[in-house]
């Protein structure tokens, strides 16, 4: 049995969807080895015989991946190492090899962090209610020793297979020539973009920060924060690119910038991809989370599809993808999920759809996307609060008879007249209250944000 750890320590690192913490303080080799051993026990009980492991470019990732593998091997399961990988490349490995997987990354978090994203075979999620709680309790109590034979480890390079698989899902052969500015943020996009897009003669790539560097010397690899898009916006304007793409640290999210350097809403990207998927499969289910623009379910309904609304978070989306057989799902955080990709998220696959849509038309991306952006939105605004529940109720009460409806699927969503709405939801891990507002005009959005924040922050 491994060394027991305090519940407080483990709870701080094993979160709702993954494992994440500061290397050397919260995450070290022995802790990761224990997580690997417990994960292997869980997967062995479900019939698995091997685990595929990949890692990002952070300095700590190779050694932590090796420690996790050691814990898996000690539990009698084999290990397939794929080395440097994006998170969606790890999902491809899990799907194509039909085995559970573990990806070492802290995504967009600063350099001092690292973590683990785990999945079952076929990239099925492992979340709090689907395995992480069991792993947490075993790491706290001490993971039981396995008395059978130790597993064996092999190494496989799947980058070319991953690239070919994605290109096989979206046909770019007949598109017009495009110039694409790509900001990899020194993350794993610098590894996957050349493999997926670099071989296509129709595409001219203008690269930015493709050097793999887990210290993120140029900016945080988090395109959700507008300040991290500035360099790409400048590059698009200076190079005359048709479009700009920005990937986060583990390259599972992709953000789009138009030819003028203006950011394109991930909700608009969700609508575009939904329309393409519904053209191939009329009447299909499309998943969207509850802070995605209402333009998405409205478009899906108009096209004869079935929109299904979920909570925020990849484990909820993936569960709903599996339960409904949805062909596609999108989140406003720029996670995009595809049935053809085992229900997992791939920013690269979403990017291929956008490039195909742009390349099939002889008009700029700003024009193409304008039809999908029917509402104005605030983006997510965080407020530090002592009592999120009390502040939320104060806001709901303040809107009183102006409210059309209230639901509590995830936090509180308040529907207002003339298609305006807002959602307030508490963070699972921090003393934050997250606000999203949508309305017909930027002015209405601004007025609602001002009114709501005056209550939240009073």
Steps between C-alpha positions, in 0.01 A plus 500: 500500500628847416539781754169653615448875448268750660161552340556876501822462299347261247176700461704807410660320205244248371227728370163448332638414157871437534810515720679834519738681733836667556794271426716432805237633742181314409616262227813286512613167358377288791156658502468454125618139528222435753241659271627281216474187715144583609398586143643167382303314770181672388565426133607139567172442681323619183694256282786717371842346438702809404512879539625754245692799640594830338645827628539865407814716478524606867836423660338281765279302261736218386602403854144518633373291207770243579395490867136449403605222264693333782184492711303350210764236430514399865126427480559249219381712206716572196591856398513653153706821499421744216734774629436863412133546415209740504208396717286420196788290366481298824125462445574375148739245648241387755238469228708334231678261740178436698663545840491744794730801488674762709625836375751703700423868463373798694349641180508881515621526862837665578829313472521397866184286461450154360220247502336190355198461274381139508255313280362153449535306175352683200576831680204464738529744791628438852346765723407543865201266478656262248826403666682796650321465835616137518857598411488779757388269782765239414780757490384629837484151657798353314475305174498121554800309361444272199663158537488392135762545226618850414392641165726589208557833327526586129541822302290595196503813282140578400536860380475416129203269560325770703556757224377266227190408700398864547562588136284202406205651690503839324573529127725797418606382153280742304527814714654823370851595617501647851762676710468402865673674791535254788604583858600178677586688819815284540260213568413177328351671195862541393513120491165422335437788257796417269391135494132568428504819293861534383473237228198656325609696190194729512607640837779747569573504874648808667628355830528681833656351816524145363804423718398254773576676828317418823616825659272691256749782434272708275155487659277260690367224278142601582325663201182541707671804657492782239850622587643171372347554156669836436811358330289285267272792419804710406644215291175453307487870411871524414511183289168548324392154613152377416451368854680461831497194727615494865546180698524458876788320674387143434344597164157355570335844462515721192404867480438683172591854397356649179694673219465835682653358817165489681424197721222269383264378772534127579120491500507612136753225423266253674215615275711472184619147578149398607365614164767298315431187705123532458547529124661156511251354750165680498310487827808415710546603863730797571623562856560849639570610854282751677730802449524445125314764300130437444585543131625139505179317607294739287704414190498127577120506537461701180709242312292211634751377754447432870685733740580359845612732779749390767695626797842659445788251501645239268390199705135612478526561126667164436242314707220669307674433168504130585146491640339679202722388214561867420706566189662816643523709815643844572588712802553874517848428642598370150480130579344318205387135517446260211330162480747413223778564756361262762289780650818673616607860443744610232583861426692387194196326353291812559770704326483267197124558478548878512772487234279284279204736538720803425679333209176391334377861479653799326442742785688599816457325834342813655215481245468125536463521877269803512190288442577293813553797735142614557544610863748700706672333795705607800742210515563347840556750782632375835437662839659397829223458758476369854160338453415411140157359586392810690623737225326294233168512683537875546533541123201273427285694747609834352369402156165398650212555262731565202581129499339275238641178647772365730671162482769344717664245270842655576493797734208725410392596148253789485306551178393862438269656240608533133748207505729649767635264769778461753659213689669517841686191618754440773845360431560145626851582619525873576293765684378636167161575354497480118268722297395462135253738335344497154260748338402656168755784513835581663334791679243274662771255598705778659201628694417154636863430593523831688177435689586139591858570606386788719301243700755217488787722612312718750 
